[in-house]
Amino acid sequence: MGRVVVSTFVSLDGVTESPEKWSLKFWNDEIAKFKHDELFAADALLLGRVTYEGFAAAWPSRRGDDYSNRINSMPKVVVSDTLNAVEWHNSTLIKGDTAEQTAALEQRTERASSSSAA
């Protein structure tokens, strides 16, 4: 079975909301390397609506470096009961039972990884 890994910015006092407002002042080369390695180890991105909307507004216009090229080309799965469509390249919208849909995603991702490694 594939793995789902949660990657989020969280402050020491437990704040995860709006990391663009507080986390950038802590950004450094070590974090940049970690996020780069994390992205390149992933087979797909699993995003909620808010993160998807922010990423879809920012990343498609960025090109020419390996991080931008990777995030734009890789499969993206968006979990939302309020969105009706997703338009960012290689994005799929899932609605309904998130646990069931995520388990199915894990199965598909594992099969895709196994067949591409063969």
C-alpha beads as a LAMMPS data file, in Angstrom:
LAMMPS data file: protein, C-alpha beads

118 atoms
117 bonds

1 atom types
1 bond types

-500.0 500.0 xlo xhi
-500.0 500.0 ylo yhi
-500.0 500.0 zlo zhi

Masses

1 110.0

Atoms # bond

1 1 1 0.000 0.000 0.000
2 1 1 1.185 3.523 -0.694
3 1 1 1.835 6.024 2.075
4 1 1 0.164 9.330 2.760
5 1 1 2.538 11.746 4.462
6 1 1 1.252 14.931 6.045
7 1 1 3.509 17.911 5.570
8 1 1 2.488 21.121 7.240
9 1 1 4.057 24.143 8.838
10 1 1 3.231 24.402 12.534
11 1 1 4.451 26.880 15.124
12 1 1 5.605 25.829 18.601
13 1 1 2.262 26.999 19.981
14 1 1 0.320 24.858 17.492
15 1 1 -0.612 27.419 14.819
16 1 1 -0.958 25.912 11.333
17 1 1 -3.285 28.453 9.782
18 1 1 -1.973 30.881 7.146
19 1 1 1.710 29.870 7.187
20 1 1 2.382 32.451 4.462
21 1 1 1.803 35.100 7.153
22 1 1 4.298 33.804 9.721
23 1 1 6.558 30.993 8.494
24 1 1 8.636 32.801 5.867
25 1 1 10.736 34.655 8.442
26 1 1 12.013 31.235 9.570
27 1 1 12.865 29.979 6.045
28 1 1 16.469 28.930 5.531
29 1 1 18.604 26.669 3.338
30 1 1 17.972 23.647 5.571
31 1 1 14.191 23.995 5.256
32 1 1 14.499 24.598 1.512
33 1 1 16.483 21.376 1.100
34 1 1 14.006 19.424 3.240
35 1 1 11.010 20.683 1.214
36 1 1 12.839 19.947 -2.059
37 1 1 13.719 16.404 -0.999
38 1 1 10.202 15.864 0.344
39 1 1 8.598 16.920 -2.948
40 1 1 10.891 14.731 -5.029
41 1 1 10.218 11.699 -2.791
42 1 1 6.451 12.058 -3.310
43 1 1 4.426 10.393 -6.041
44 1 1 1.482 12.796 -5.739
45 1 1 0.185 15.727 -3.709
46 1 1 -2.947 15.410 -1.588
47 1 1 -4.365 18.876 -1.012
48 1 1 -7.349 20.399 0.734
49 1 1 -9.362 23.130 -0.951
50 1 1 -7.619 26.118 0.627
51 1 1 -4.107 24.831 -0.079
52 1 1 -5.110 23.809 -3.601
53 1 1 -6.520 27.269 -4.342
54 1 1 -3.357 28.968 -3.077
55 1 1 -1.019 26.606 -4.923
56 1 1 -3.079 26.707 -8.140
57 1 1 -2.930 30.504 -8.087
58 1 1 0.849 30.571 -7.580
59 1 1 2.604 27.573 -9.140
60 1 1 1.352 27.278 -12.747
61 1 1 3.078 30.525 -13.723
62 1 1 6.395 29.366 -12.251
63 1 1 8.639 27.377 -14.591
64 1 1 12.243 26.662 -15.372
65 1 1 13.570 25.238 -12.119
66 1 1 13.322 21.635 -10.982
67 1 1 11.007 22.372 -8.014
68 1 1 8.469 24.312 -10.076
69 1 1 8.620 21.815 -12.907
70 1 1 8.057 18.929 -10.462
71 1 1 5.140 20.441 -8.552
72 1 1 3.419 21.492 -11.775
73 1 1 3.795 18.112 -13.484
74 1 1 3.061 15.674 -10.667
75 1 1 -0.408 14.299 -9.898
76 1 1 -2.420 16.419 -7.490
77 1 1 -5.480 15.099 -5.656
78 1 1 -7.794 17.680 -4.139
79 1 1 -10.201 16.778 -1.340
80 1 1 -13.186 19.120 -1.282
81 1 1 -16.936 18.927 -1.067
82 1 1 -17.278 22.588 -2.054
83 1 1 -15.227 22.723 -5.261
84 1 1 -16.928 21.610 -8.449
85 1 1 -13.818 21.414 -10.608
86 1 1 -10.020 21.657 -10.455
87 1 1 -8.047 23.059 -13.353
88 1 1 -4.375 22.986 -12.372
89 1 1 -2.530 20.523 -14.629
90 1 1 -2.787 16.886 -13.547
91 1 1 -5.294 17.567 -10.734
92 1 1 -8.136 15.294 -9.683
93 1 1 -11.013 16.247 -7.397
94 1 1 -12.335 13.771 -4.862
95 1 1 -15.536 14.291 -2.903
96 1 1 -17.454 12.287 -0.368
97 1 1 -15.930 9.873 2.121
98 1 1 -12.387 11.195 2.499
99 1 1 -11.074 8.105 4.309
100 1 1 -12.413 5.801 1.604
101 1 1 -11.155 8.018 -1.208
102 1 1 -7.719 8.378 0.410
103 1 1 -7.409 4.595 0.831
104 1 1 -8.237 4.177 -2.866
105 1 1 -5.612 6.833 -3.686
106 1 1 -3.012 4.949 -1.659
107 1 1 -3.784 1.790 -3.646
108 1 1 -3.553 3.591 -7.021
109 1 1 -0.355 5.415 -6.044
110 1 1 1.308 2.206 -4.863
111 1 1 0.379 0.370 -8.072
112 1 1 1.663 3.265 -10.198
113 1 1 4.932 3.395 -8.222
114 1 1 5.420 -0.361 -8.479
115 1 1 4.792 -0.469 -12.214
116 1 1 7.075 2.491 -12.945
117 1 1 9.878 0.971 -10.849
118 1 1 9.745 -2.317 -12.746

Bonds

1 1 1 2
2 1 2 3
3 1 3 4
4 1 4 5
5 1 5 6
6 1 6 7
7 1 7 8
8 1 8 9
9 1 9 10
10 1 10 11
11 1 11 12
12 1 12 13
13 1 13 14
14 1 14 15
15 1 15 16
16 1 16 17
17 1 17 18
18 1 18 19
19 1 19 20
20 1 20 21
21 1 21 22
22 1 22 23
23 1 23 24
24 1 24 25
25 1 25 26
26 1 26 27
27 1 27 28
28 1 28 29
29 1 29 30
30 1 30 31
31 1 31 32
32 1 32 33
33 1 33 34
34 1 34 35
35 1 35 36
36 1 36 37
37 1 37 38
38 1 38 39
39 1 39 40
40 1 40 41
41 1 41 42
42 1 42 43
43 1 43 44
44 1 44 45
45 1 45 46
46 1 46 47
47 1 47 48
48 1 48 49
49 1 49 50
50 1 50 51
51 1 51 52
52 1 52 53
53 1 53 54
54 1 54 55
55 1 55 56
56 1 56 57
57 1 57 58
58 1 58 59
59 1 59 60
60 1 60 61
61 1 61 62
62 1 62 63
63 1 63 64
64 1 64 65
65 1 65 66
66 1 66 67
67 1 67 68
68 1 68 69
69 1 69 70
70 1 70 71
71 1 71 72
72 1 72 73
73 1 73 74
74 1 74 75
75 1 75 76
76 1 76 77
77 1 77 78
78 1 78 79
79 1 79 80
80 1 80 81
81 1 81 82
82 1 82 83
83 1 83 84
84 1 84 85
85 1 85 86
86 1 86 87
87 1 87 88
88 1 88 89
89 1 89 90
90 1 90 91
91 1 91 92
92 1 92 93
93 1 93 94
94 1 94 95
95 1 95 96
96 1 96 97
97 1 97 98
98 1 98 99
99 1 99 100
100 1 100 101
101 1 101 102
102 1 102 103
103 1 103 104
104 1 104 105
105 1 105 106
106 1 106 107
107 1 107 108
108 1 108 109
109 1 109 110
110 1 110 111
111 1 111 112
112 1 112 113
113 1 113 114
114 1 114 115
115 1 115 116
116 1 116 117
117 1 117 118
